[in-house]
Amino acid sequence: MNKITRNPSVSEAEPEVDRLAGSAAKRQTVLVLQGGGALGAYQAGVYQALVEGGIEPDWVIGTSIGAINAALIAGNEPKDRLPKLQEFWNGVSRSSPLDEFFAMMVPSNIFANMGTVMRGIPGFFEPNPSAMFGVNREVGVENASYYTTDPLKRTLNDLIDFDYLNRRHTRLTVGAVNVNTSELKYFDTREMTLSAAHIMASGALPPAFPAVCIDGEPYWDGGIYSNTPIEVVLDARPRRDALIFAVNMWQPSATEPKSIWQVMGRQKDLQFASRGKSHVARQEQLHRLRHVVREMGKLVPEERREDSMFKELASYGCPSVMHLVRLLSPRLDGEDHTKDIDFTRAGIRARWQAGYEHAQRVLSEKPWECDVDMLQGIVIHESQE
């Protein structure tokens, strides 16, 4: 696979700009899904609302649990996508009388989450016997973890039609980081054939989960490097008009923590929110410059437009407009730094419902149906519960 170009500087020429973008070309719909473990149920609820609102993505991009949700969507026919998501999330949700008892005694899911730590999640991960020999035993990068994700491999192969996926009905991109080089790599059905290994690599968060080797190289969870893979679509070439739904689960802002317990939760939010706003702010600047170049090119006399220098400079211009709708999962009562392993049935149900209701409201408002300044290339629509 050719690595997708990331973070172009303003000095790079861009001859691949889609000349139809901004005109009668079809605007692509993109769904971008952040990593976040059990919080990913919120993304499934968002997708349900989109489908019921008549919106199916042309391209799905994901990291970690977002990569799993993305593969379940892109890797099935439209009629099967929501049932497969429901089957996955029903399968990994857990409930027992003991969990319910502790939930009544303590306003937190800590005891249920401790059960997840001890036993794993059926169909997802289970304790790795090799870890019993101690953290210093050299067992190899594909086995150096507290859990094994063999159950997830079986689940993905059961729920995803990889033949359908690789026929590229819906484009899929998932991110993982190379353990040896620290380079973030995006595996994309536009460039290569994907398998369960690519999805698992994107969700291989160490030291809990083992690295996944692809073409002889070990990969870990892409969220280590960038948990919000929005740059993939904003940097894509040729550029096209786009309606982008970015579904995030980690809180970029919060009140000041006052205890070590609260500090642990806030630290995790900061780590996995991944500077999403600053990434987009930079892209706003770049895209505005592209529009400025395009408008300035219109001022050049016709007889000068065949000049080679003009053509080179004009190639930096771009007419595409991208509407970015950012949805942020709400805080739930009683959640703490273990919220991403809250696979309780009640927690999964609450997250799914929150995503569904939030996206329904956004669809009813349709903020992307607005006037846009001719120099504005990226239009951001923030939406919080």
C-alpha angles and dihedrals in degrees: 000000000000109000113248111247111250134193101003115199122235088252094065117104113230110202090160095073111138103248091200095055113114092024129070094319115124112262110234121228115221130190116201117192124195125212120257116133113229090006086075089085085080089062091053089055091050090052092050090055092047092052093048087049091056097256122130119174122242090202131025122196124187148167127203109329085003088061090053093050090045092052092048088055101042093036097062138055112265093255091055100044101086094042090051092050090049091049092051096048094043088051096053097040114096135200133172135167088248092055091049091049093053091045089060092048098045125033091229140069091233095119094048089047090051086056089055090052092050101041107018125219122295111246091015117054140340136188114290111232090210090066089067089073091066138266094275097057110109106230100153131266093275091056103033099106142093092243139032120227096204089118090057091054090056091046094051093048090050096048104034126068099214092184089058091044094053093050083073100231086148119018116240127197124180128180130222134164123234109240094211101043103024088228117146111229128191117212108209131185088218088066107029148002112275129210137179088277092066092051092047092048090057090055100040097118111181141257090014096051129034126246117262118223119222120179089349095306124110118230134194133194112307089223089077088071105022122357094182107058095190092126090072094072096033091054096039119125133242088040119224137183106270144186104209125192109196110191113199131182106184122083113240091192134032144147119286112280115240103188138042088251091055091044089057090054094046092048090056092049091052093047097051100035081075100201090287094164095050091049091053093044090057091048090051090057094048094047092048089054089052090054091047090054090050093052093045090051089061089062094060113102115255093243091060096051095085090058111116093227092053091050091051093049093043090054088074090066124096133185100194122121121206122195109204115198110191117199119189124199112239126239112259124216113269097013119144139167090303092061093110090063094045097121093157113136091241092050094049091047093049093050094047092049092047091054092046095051094042094052091045089058093048091050091051090053096043093197091182090070094086141110114274128206110244090239094050112099100168120041114193123208112188117203124181131167 
